[in-house]
């Protein structure tokens, strides 16, 4: 009986060198068995070995091996045809057409070489058939889901809306399956969505969010973590993770999201996008599920600065347009706690500008007041529901809600008073300047990073992002830095209602 | 000023051989300019050159050149990184990370060799970032769009429903944008959809159809022609083209469609799927837009015969289950008009069975009666709407509706009388046997085929498929044949209500 796995027709342009096909099939067997050591051994050692798929290009044996260890096995598939292009006695390209058990066809292209360690892959390119929709990124997608006005400043732009905004005729899911299952059909579309439709954009779909938007990591245990389009294996950043990944992947042009503690700016920074947290209260929040209304704002993620500018312009109906200060300031003390590569990349970039220095005071204390007020409000938003639905949220989000449930009225009142003091001091510190900060304290961590690392990164980032949140100021994340090939944003914090002006000012900025 | 196109960082593991990068960038320039002669010249001549992308693997310089001529240019993109793996002085792998203008990242892997014609590509693998949803295949998709009962014989199966069936809360589009634009929101889900949900399946999305389902080609000028998952560049077959491609691409497990003249069986044949046209009237057609009610039936497309069997079982509530005859018959006279490779492949396959011969009479005349009755009914279905919406449909579909508009009552009445005579004769001819036919008169034509060729293929196929339509009999398309690597189905025609039995009988069939 023929081995079903090895029954594929082999087409070769010349005599196939000894051992090549055996190595090819050993690789296939190991892949199906998730035999990581064998897979690692069949890829050439060293920094030049390449492996690419829809998640990005991995460079070097170590990066590829780390990917395999974190993958948890490849989808089962059948090789249906093998094409061998013999390059010389010790080198060949092998192209396999593969059929996953779940249907469709994919292609695997490999360059093999015979060396002291036997036949090994130098270069691999793997393409799996696309799903109908990437459920890590989207809940629902149409062509479009809701058509816009057709003309206007956003004509032809495709919007991914975070699954916190009402879309007429559909429920809101908030990243939590149990919440979605019981959600009512929304009778009307949220104004923040409608204004984009009226400006000519189409609504492509409803995109994912971290559970109840109470995270900046971008992970979601229920639907899978959206990919970071710029950092293979990287966290996408959240909580506007679905809109951010959709835009970075080119599946949408505008990600409509929210930013309470950094939920627009962090995914923008992690994925090399423009992102704007708007002035608190500037864009209507009707039809938007709240997390912590004291800080909740609407915002957008885009690949293109001009598109972001248009979103900002059309969304602030009736709100004033305040000019941005001419002067820039950095806050050296706030940068001290940052890891050296981030601090250095940021400071190197600021040297091309004329910048003053300012002092933001005790950001650790400010962040703590922010945390407590946010938590108290988050519990006010979802405590009753969560109590009725134990186990509905998970991991770090569940931990935060649990901590929030223990904040009593006195603690919350103290934090609110502290917050007002911090707000007053921060407003003075940034008076008359545009404050410049890194948009996040690090580039995107890997999805395989341990919870402690993710929490440490989160705390360091929120210490920066909470400044705008406390003031209620607009903050623009601009994709201007890169560390080791991974993007990092620069954040601009301006006076209230200087949103449009901030986006305009960034037009002249140099990229690192 | 650096050339923006050529500003990408180049990473090489050794000195890059002279001329290689120049050839690489010439290729890139030619691609962006759609300079087909230069692209052709930069790919090695001969039958061993390979080029693969999401549309499939093209083998040989000629197939690749034909693809380029029909493509109409590649999407504009920017190369952001180039990795060169030098294999020897005349051979190298070049992996480029590319960024389409519309966002996201892709990868292009090439094996280059220096020969008498200079540096040329031997092997290329191109991966573009996936869209949010393939609008050629789907109108709307969810995760799922509508959740099913969760348990039952179809638990875990994903359904693509043709855009002719009502889904509560959504309009029906029928493959015609002007129709969709004015369509009402459906108050209830069609029973043929609901029964699958009740059996545990989830509704993944609403998939495309040829305009008003009045075609078997599978092309759609408004939304783009869905890809044939098995034949690169091939027509998908229609009119259930969206569900068929969705299933063949692995984006769904069940395609729920309709078959009036062959709209399940033809796409099944073209894409190597199982397809069942059900007994006329067996599965409820409520909530389904009609084309020609005298012939319209519900049916399914699947990759897996067992899944098809389950669809058939759960959908015919209360209908009788008739046994299938033991004997098989072929109709030699009906095969005479077929192209030799199709006839021979089919006859070769039937030799493994015991088959009798039967005579279906004058199929040309039967087909003509079918055509006229179908056209008269199609005009009754859409004539008023089409008259009010000039230009809403196009090409061959518009031509057919125009011809249909000219059929007067007397001609329609004559055709109905003829049809009854043909029905009586055909019923006698297949009495007591399962009739075996090719499911289509050819494998999938290329999308670039001229209209005359498509029309000729259509006429030859409908001559076979109209037999079941005239009798109202069930017809199963089984993916058993292959011609030059392209799939071709075998059709079984059984007695009315032998649907389940036909699917069961095919379990024992040999694949060619």
Interface residues (C-beta under 8 A of the other chain):
Chain A: X11 X13 X48 X50 X52 X53 X54 X56 X57 X59 X81 X83 X85 X87 X88 X91 X93 X95 X97 X100 X102 X103 X104 X105 X107 X109 X111 X113 X122 X123 X125 X127 X129 X130 X131 X132 X133 X134 X135 X137 X138 X139 X140 X141 X142 X143 X145 X158 X160 X169 X185 X204 X205 X223 X229 X230 X246 X247 X248 X249 X250 X251 X252 X253 X303
Chain B: X11 X13 X48 X50 X52 X53 X54 X56 X57 X59 X81 X83 X85 X87 X88 X91 X93 X95 X97 X100 X102 X103 X104 X105 X107 X109 X111 X113 X122 X123 X125 X127 X129 X130 X131 X132 X133 X134 X135 X137 X138 X139 X140 X141 X142 X143 X145 X158 X160 X169 X185 X204 X205 X223 X229 X230 X246 X247 X248 X249 X250 X251 X252 X253 X303
